[in-house]
Amino acid sequence: MRLVLQRVSSASVAIAGARVAAIDRGLLVLLGIDRMDTPADGAWLARKLASARLFADEHGKLNRSLRDIGGRALVVSQFTLFGTLDKGTRPDFHRAAPPDLARALYETFLGQLEAELGERVERGEFGADMQVALVNDGPVTLLLESPRPPRTAGE
C-alpha cells in the first residue's frame, strides 16, 4: 500500500457537485493499493499514520501526531498511485489491485485507522469520480509505503 499524506487546514470531497466528506485541521490521505497488498499492510500503515508526528509543537518542531492535536483524517482511494509511465506516454496500472481486492482492503484500512484513532474517519467513495479540494498546510506532503520484500523484475 502507498499513502500520500498531506497536512491540511481543510479538505473535502465532492461527487457530482455534492460534498460527501470534509475535515478541518488534519490529514488528507490518498490511498493506493497494490495487487500484492494484504490486511497486514493496512494495519502497519494505520499504526504508523496515527502516530506520525506531522504537526508542530509550541517550538515549531514536528512533534505532534494526528492523535495529539485531535485532528481528523480524510481517506481517498487512489489507484493511480500505482500507475507508471515507464513505457510510452499512457499510464500503466498493472501494479494496482483489481477493484474487488482493492475495495476490500480499502474498507479494512478504514476500520484499522478508525481503531487506531478512536474515531470515525472521513472518506471518499471507492471507485467514484471525485473532486478533492484541500488547503495544504505548510505545505507538508509525505509518501508512506508499507514495508515489503524487494520485487523482482516484471512484478
Secondary structure, 3 states (H helix, E strand, C coil): CEEEEEEEEEEEEEECCEEEEEECCEEEEEEECECCCCHHHHHHHHHHHHHCEEEECCCCCEEEEHHHHCCEEEEEECHHHHCECCCCCCCECCCECCHHHHHHHHHHHHHHHHHHHCCCCEECCCCCCCEEEEEEEEEEEEEEECCCCCCCCCC
